[in-house]
Amino acid sequence: MDSNKLTPVIGFAGFSGSGKTTLLEQVIPHLKAQGLRVGVLKHSHHTIEPDPPRKDSYRLRYAGSDQLLLATAKRHMLFFEYHDDGEEREPELTECLAQLDHLRLDVILVEGFRDATLTKIEVYRPSYEKPLLSQNDKNIIAIATDDTASIEKKVDDALTVLDLNQATQVSRFILHWLDHGEAEQKYRAFSNN
C-alpha cells in the first residue's frame, strides 16, 4: 500500500441484534482470500475486560497505567485506560481510526458508530420492526437484508440491496467499491470533516 494513501473505511451499521458481527465474521475471510489486509474497529456499549484479574497486564492496567501495549509473538494488544473521572466517555471514531497501523491495512471495516459520518452498509432485518437507517443517513450506500424483495420496493434506486445471508455478495460489493476509487473519495471526504 502506498504510504501516502489513506486506508479505505467502510462501516456496518444497524440496530443491536441485526447480525452485524455475524456478517463481518463471514465477509472477512472472503476479503482475506483476495489478499486484502483487513482491519476491524468495533464499537461496544459494554465495559470490556480482556484479561483475568491475576494476569500481569490486568495488574499493570489497574495499577494506573494510561496505556499498555501487551506484546507476544502472535499478537499485540494495546489498552487505553480512561480512568473514572465521573464522566461517561464515548469513543470518537477518528480517534480510534488513528490508533490503527494504516500502513499494514488495505481496508478497515467498522462495526457500530451508527451515527458517525462514514460510508456504510446498513444491516437490516424487517422482522425486527426497526426503522431503516438509510432513510435518514446519506452515508449509507447499500443495505444487507434478509428480505431483499420487500426492501428493494422501499428504498431509493441509488442504494444497492444485498442479501444478508450471502457473504460472498457483500464481499464482492466491498471489492467493487474499493476497485472503483469510491472508497478513497468517500474516506477523504470523511477525513476532512
N, C-alpha and C positions, 0 to 999 in steps of 0.2 A: 504494500500500500504506500502511496506517495505521502510523505510526512507532512506535506502542505495541505492535503485534503482533510476535510472533516469527516468523521465517521458517520455514515447514514444512520438515522434513528427512526424507528417506526414503533408506535405504541399499539397495545392491545387493550381496549377499554370496554368495560361492561359492568353490569351490576354483579354483586357478590353471588357466587354460585352459577354464573353463566357458562363457565368452562374455559376461562382464560388460561389457567395454568395447564389444564389437560391439553388444550390446543397447542400451546407453546411446547410442551413436552413432546408432542408429535411432530411439530414443524422443525424444531432444532435439528434432529437427525437428517432430515431432508436437505437442509441448508448446509450442514456439515458435509454431506455426501457430494455436494457441489464444490467443495474445497473452501467454503467460507469459514472465517474465524468469527464466531458468534459470541457477543456479549449479551448478558441479560441483566436488566435492572428491574427489580420487583419492589413495589411499594406495599407495605403491610400496615394495617392499623393495630396490629397486635405487638406487644412487647416480646422481643425475641431473646432467648437465652441460648446461645450456640454451644456452650460448653458446661460441663458439670462443675459444681462448686469446688471440688478438691483439685481440679486441674490448675496448672501454673498460670495459664492465660486468664482464667477466671479470677484467680487471686490477684494478679497484677492489675487487671481492669478495676477490680473493686478496691484496690489499694489507692486508686485515684488517678491512674493514667488517663490522659485525654485521648490518646491514640495508641493503638497496639497493633503491630504487624507480627502475626504468628507465621513463621516460615518453616516449611518442611520440604522434603524432596519432591513431593507430589503436588503441593498447593501452598498458596499464601492466603491468609485471611487478614484483612485489615479491619480493625474495630475502631469506630469513632464513638467516644462516650460523651453524652450530653448530660452532665451532672444536674441533678434535680435543683432547679432554681425556682421551683414553684410554678413555672410556666410550661404548658404543653407546647412542644416544638414539632411541627410537621416538617419533614424533609423537603427541600427545594429540588426540583428536577435538575436544573442547571448545575447546582452544587454536586449532586450525585453523579451526573454525567462526567463532570470534571475529574472525579476520583478514579475513573476507569482509564486504563492504558490504551488510548486510541491507536497507537502505533501497532498494537497487536490484534486489532479487530477490523473486520470488514463491514460489520453491521451490528447495531445494538437494538435489541428487542426490549421494549419497556412494557411491563405489566402494571396496570394501575395508573396513577397520576391522571385519572379520568378527565379532570378539568384543565389540565395543562395544555399549552399551545404547542402541539407537535402533531405530525402526521400520524393517523391512527386507523386501525381496523377495529370496527365495533364487533364485539361478540354478543350475539343477541338470541334469546330463546323466547318466542312469542308466548309460550305456555306459562312463563313467569309473570306475565301481565305487567311488565315494567315499560316505561316509555322508551322509544327509540332515541338514543343519544344523538344520532346523526341529524335529527330534525332541528337541533339547536347548536350543532358543532360543525362548523365548516371545515375543520381539520380531518374529519373522518372521510376516507377515500374508498372504503369498502366495508361491507357487513358480512361477517361469517355467521350463518344462522342454520338452525336445524329445520327450517321451514322456508326454503328459498322461494317457492311459488307464491306464498302469501306476501312475503317481504318485497319481492320484485314489483308487486302491484302498488305498494305503499311508498316507495322511495323514488327519488329523482334518478333519471337515467344516467346522470354523471357518476353515481355510486355503483361500484361493482358488487354484485351479490355472490357470495361464495358459500359453498357447502361446509358447514362447521365440522361435519364428520368426514371430510376429505382433506386431510392434512397436506396431501400432495398438491391439491388445487390451491390451497392457501400459500404453500411454499412457492409454487410457480408464479403466483401473483406478486409475491415479495421479490422474487428474482427478476421479473419483468420490470417492477418498479425500480429496482437497483440498476438494471441494464439500460434503462432509457433516460437516465440522468435526472429523473424526477426526485430521487432521493436527495441528491446534492442540492438541488434547487430548494426543496422543502426544508432541509436542515439548515441551510444558510439563512433562509427567511426566519426560521425559529431562533437561530443563534443571534440574530440581530435584534430580537425583542427584549 
